[in-house]
């Protein structure tokens, strides 16, 4: 690997730090690290800053060692050791569909990477429409539906999925109430290029 962590530490003249040395030593290393970060790189292209960052995280006190009443720095190391992310929720789809109000009215169930996961209860015929810039994924969770295109039809049952390409005119139809999951970019309007009484501009959430 070329100059390893020990060699990089030697070049920067930084002492080894262990948990017993206390948090002050970690502060000293952090200051030196910020000042010298651009200066040293090992032959594999790994910066000394990156190597020492990993070392500092590895040497940070465990969550059990960070007790109430410790310094703000101790609280910071607690976040490093535990991770600052809140645990994501688990959504039960049957229960979520029970909170979807009205037919043909998508509700937002989740968001990721600029996309929205939507739930909708449908029955009857929807408007013919297309989405000029967005592909649209349909997943049947409960019941049956069909996707009508101008030149063909796709029948769908529970567990079936279909991606409608952007620009393709289509119409969802369900003889009986059907529960569907939609996955599409945020900002996608349910009626696409058509404005009607079924257009939902302000999406509710479940």
One Martini backbone bead per residue (centre of mass of N, CA, C, O) as a GRO file, in nm:
protein
  206
    1UNK     BB    1   0.049   0.066  -0.001
    2UNK     BB    2   0.287   0.203   0.111
    3UNK     BB    3   0.219   0.457   0.292
    4UNK     BB    4   0.102   0.424   0.585
    5UNK     BB    5  -0.025   0.523   0.876
    6UNK     BB    6   0.244   0.525   1.030
    7UNK     BB    7   0.406   0.688   0.824
    8UNK     BB    8   0.223   0.936   0.824
    9UNK     BB    9   0.253   0.995   1.126
   10UNK     BB   10   0.558   1.041   1.114
   11UNK     BB   11   0.560   1.283   0.914
   12UNK     BB   12   0.357   1.451   1.118
   13UNK     BB   13   0.428   1.409   1.418
   14UNK     BB   14   0.217   1.205   1.554
   15UNK     BB   15   0.076   1.074   1.810
   16UNK     BB   16  -0.042   0.829   1.970
   17UNK     BB   17  -0.384   0.724   2.032
   18UNK     BB   18  -0.588   0.658   2.310
   19UNK     BB   19  -0.846   0.631   2.527
   20UNK     BB   20  -0.665   0.722   2.782
   21UNK     BB   21  -0.569   1.012   2.674
   22UNK     BB   22  -0.812   1.150   2.573
   23UNK     BB   23  -0.976   1.413   2.406
   24UNK     BB   24  -0.749   1.624   2.372
   25UNK     BB   25  -0.575   1.463   2.169
   26UNK     BB   26  -0.785   1.468   1.945
   27UNK     BB   27  -0.782   1.773   1.908
   28UNK     BB   28  -0.489   1.802   1.820
   29UNK     BB   29  -0.507   1.621   1.571
   30UNK     BB   30  -0.728   1.780   1.423
   31UNK     BB   31  -0.568   2.040   1.382
   32UNK     BB   32  -0.327   1.915   1.227
   33UNK     BB   33  -0.491   1.788   1.004
   34UNK     BB   34  -0.608   2.049   0.876
   35UNK     BB   35  -0.323   2.177   0.809
   36UNK     BB   36  -0.190   1.893   0.657
   37UNK     BB   37  -0.375   1.744   0.453
   38UNK     BB   38  -0.246   1.843   0.160
   39UNK     BB   39   0.070   1.747   0.197
   40UNK     BB   40   0.008   1.427   0.222
   41UNK     BB   41   0.091   1.135   0.020
   42UNK     BB   42   0.066   0.835  -0.081
   43UNK     BB   43   0.144   0.610  -0.338
   44UNK     BB   44  -0.180   0.535  -0.362
   45UNK     BB   45  -0.336   0.827  -0.298
   46UNK     BB   46  -0.359   0.852   0.008
   47UNK     BB   47  -0.442   1.056   0.235
   48UNK     BB   48  -0.361   1.144   0.548
   49UNK     BB   49  -0.635   1.249   0.626
   50UNK     BB   50  -0.795   0.990   0.567
   51UNK     BB   51  -0.633   0.803   0.752
   52UNK     BB   52  -0.679   0.972   1.016
   53UNK     BB   53  -0.980   0.973   1.020
   54UNK     BB   54  -1.004   0.668   1.070
   55UNK     BB   55  -0.845   0.667   1.332
   56UNK     BB   56  -1.026   0.857   1.499
   57UNK     BB   57  -1.283   0.689   1.482
   58UNK     BB   58  -1.160   0.426   1.603
   59UNK     BB   59  -1.067   0.596   1.880
   60UNK     BB   60  -1.326   0.659   1.968
   61UNK     BB   61  -1.540   0.656   2.192
   62UNK     BB   62  -1.774   0.487   2.307
   63UNK     BB   63  -2.099   0.516   2.387
   64UNK     BB   64  -2.056   0.417   2.686
   65UNK     BB   65  -1.834   0.657   2.749
   66UNK     BB   66  -2.069   0.867   2.686
   67UNK     BB   67  -2.182   1.073   2.917
   68UNK     BB   68  -2.361   1.258   3.096
   69UNK     BB   69  -2.184   1.578   3.106
   70UNK     BB   70  -2.009   1.599   2.884
   71UNK     BB   71  -1.852   1.725   2.646
   72UNK     BB   72  -1.906   1.833   2.327
   73UNK     BB   73  -1.691   1.640   2.213
   74UNK     BB   74  -1.817   1.385   2.325
   75UNK     BB   75  -2.079   1.413   2.166
   76UNK     BB   76  -1.946   1.396   1.889
   77UNK     BB   77  -1.828   1.106   1.923
   78UNK     BB   78  -2.099   0.974   1.955
   79UNK     BB   79  -2.194   1.029   1.663
   80UNK     BB   80  -1.967   0.871   1.531
   81UNK     BB   81  -2.023   0.589   1.672
   82UNK     BB   82  -2.344   0.579   1.611
   83UNK     BB   83  -2.474   0.775   1.440
   84UNK     BB   84  -2.707   1.038   1.316
   85UNK     BB   85  -2.929   0.854   1.217
   86UNK     BB   86  -3.251   0.801   1.176
   87UNK     BB   87  -3.463   0.566   1.185
   88UNK     BB   88  -3.651   0.425   0.966
   89UNK     BB   89  -3.950   0.360   0.862
   90UNK     BB   90  -4.226   0.135   0.867
   91UNK     BB   91  -4.450   0.034   0.603
   92UNK     BB   92  -4.779  -0.069   0.589
   93UNK     BB   93  -4.971  -0.113   0.320
   94UNK     BB   94  -5.259  -0.191   0.412
   95UNK     BB   95  -5.271   0.040   0.621
   96UNK     BB   96  -5.212   0.275   0.425
   97UNK     BB   97  -5.462   0.231   0.237
   98UNK     BB   98  -5.672   0.302   0.469
   99UNK     BB   99  -5.560   0.625   0.436
  100UNK     BB  100  -5.674   0.649   0.157
  101UNK     BB  101  -5.842   0.913   0.002
  102UNK     BB  102  -6.005   0.821  -0.236
  103UNK     BB  103  -6.017   0.825  -0.579
  104UNK     BB  104  -5.753   0.905  -0.774
  105UNK     BB  105  -5.559   0.980  -0.500
  106UNK     BB  106  -5.256   1.034  -0.444
  107UNK     BB  107  -5.019   0.913  -0.199
  108UNK     BB  108  -4.749   0.970  -0.002
  109UNK     BB  109  -4.500   0.717   0.117
  110UNK     BB  110  -4.228   0.823  -0.029
  111UNK     BB  111  -3.867   0.921  -0.055
  112UNK     BB  112  -3.614   0.908  -0.332
  113UNK     BB  113  -3.395   1.042  -0.539
  114UNK     BB  114  -3.641   1.229  -0.661
  115UNK     BB  115  -3.860   1.026  -0.568
  116UNK     BB  116  -4.193   0.880  -0.561
  117UNK     BB  117  -4.412   0.711  -0.342
  118UNK     BB  118  -4.735   0.590  -0.439
  119UNK     BB  119  -5.080   0.576  -0.340
  120UNK     BB  120  -5.375   0.407  -0.489
  121UNK     BB  121  -5.721   0.423  -0.548
  122UNK     BB  122  -5.909   0.237  -0.794
  123UNK     BB  123  -6.197   0.313  -1.023
  124UNK     BB  124  -6.238   0.271  -1.339
  125UNK     BB  125  -6.177   0.547  -1.548
  126UNK     BB  126  -5.929   0.723  -1.675
  127UNK     BB  127  -5.735   0.946  -1.816
  128UNK     BB  128  -5.601   1.039  -2.091
  129UNK     BB  129  -5.234   1.025  -2.095
  130UNK     BB  130  -4.910   1.192  -2.048
  131UNK     BB  131  -4.543   1.197  -1.996
  132UNK     BB  132  -4.292   1.379  -2.125
  133UNK     BB  133  -4.045   1.327  -1.876
  134UNK     BB  134  -4.183   1.056  -1.746
  135UNK     BB  135  -4.161   0.774  -1.593
  136UNK     BB  136  -4.396   0.495  -1.499
  137UNK     BB  137  -4.479   0.303  -1.215
  138UNK     BB  138  -4.669  -0.003  -1.184
  139UNK     BB  139  -4.822  -0.159  -0.884
  140UNK     BB  140  -4.998  -0.434  -0.781
  141UNK     BB  141  -5.138  -0.503  -0.459
  142UNK     BB  142  -5.463  -0.498  -0.522
  143UNK     BB  143  -5.613  -0.667  -0.754
  144UNK     BB  144  -5.731  -0.527  -1.071
  145UNK     BB  145  -5.596  -0.422  -1.394
  146UNK     BB  146  -5.555  -0.187  -1.672
  147UNK     BB  147  -5.349  -0.092  -1.947
  148UNK     BB  148  -5.412   0.152  -2.178
  149UNK     BB  149  -5.351   0.174  -2.518
  150UNK     BB  150  -5.393   0.266  -2.840
  151UNK     BB  151  -5.279  -0.052  -2.941
  152UNK     BB  152  -5.313  -0.171  -2.636
  153UNK     BB  153  -5.318  -0.422  -2.361
  154UNK     BB  154  -5.263  -0.449  -1.995
  155UNK     BB  155  -5.282  -0.699  -1.775
  156UNK     BB  156  -5.331  -0.680  -1.404
  157UNK     BB  157  -5.212  -0.817  -1.106
  158UNK     BB  158  -5.101  -0.924  -0.832
  159UNK     BB  159  -4.755  -0.824  -0.859
  160UNK     BB  160  -4.770  -0.645  -1.096
  161UNK     BB  161  -4.558  -0.476  -1.343
  162UNK     BB  162  -4.528  -0.138  -1.499
  163UNK     BB  163  -4.354   0.058  -1.746
  164UNK     BB  164  -4.413   0.383  -1.854
  165UNK     BB  165  -4.313   0.564  -2.093
  166UNK     BB  166  -4.237   0.846  -2.197
  167UNK     BB  167  -4.498   0.977  -2.408
  168UNK     BB  168  -4.711   0.756  -2.337
  169UNK     BB  169  -5.025   0.682  -2.391
  170UNK     BB  170  -5.266   0.639  -2.116
  171UNK     BB  171  -5.501   0.408  -1.922
  172UNK     BB  172  -5.642   0.341  -1.631
  173UNK     BB  173  -5.824   0.034  -1.531
  174UNK     BB  174  -6.107  -0.059  -1.302
  175UNK     BB  175  -6.374  -0.253  -1.216
  176UNK     BB  176  -6.247  -0.270  -0.939
  177UNK     BB  177  -6.104  -0.216  -0.667
  178UNK     BB  178  -5.763  -0.084  -0.663
  179UNK     BB  179  -5.423  -0.128  -0.556
  180UNK     BB  180  -5.156   0.110  -0.604
  181UNK     BB  181  -4.815   0.159  -0.703
  182UNK     BB  182  -4.608   0.448  -0.742
  183UNK     BB  183  -4.312   0.536  -0.948
  184UNK     BB  184  -4.184   0.875  -0.950
  185UNK     BB  185  -4.110   1.176  -1.010
  186UNK     BB  186  -4.103   1.456  -0.876
  187UNK     BB  187  -4.382   1.643  -1.013
  188UNK     BB  188  -4.575   1.439  -1.103
  189UNK     BB  189  -4.870   1.433  -1.270
  190UNK     BB  190  -5.140   1.229  -1.287
  191UNK     BB  191  -5.250   1.378  -1.575
  192UNK     BB  192  -5.025   1.527  -1.695
  193UNK     BB  193  -5.124   1.693  -1.996
  194UNK     BB  194  -5.388   1.694  -1.821
  195UNK     BB  195  -5.675   1.887  -1.721
  196UNK     BB  196  -5.881   1.797  -1.439
  197UNK     BB  197  -6.077   1.684  -1.178
  198UNK     BB  198  -5.824   1.466  -1.122
  199UNK     BB  199  -5.627   1.670  -1.051
  200UNK     BB  200  -5.326   1.654  -0.839
  201UNK     BB  201  -5.126   1.898  -0.684
  202UNK     BB  202  -5.174   1.824  -0.369
  203UNK     BB  203  -5.012   1.591  -0.193
  204UNK     BB  204  -5.074   1.358   0.015
  205UNK     BB  205  -5.013   1.165   0.313
  206UNK     BB  206  -4.924   0.846   0.503
   0.00000   0.00000   0.00000
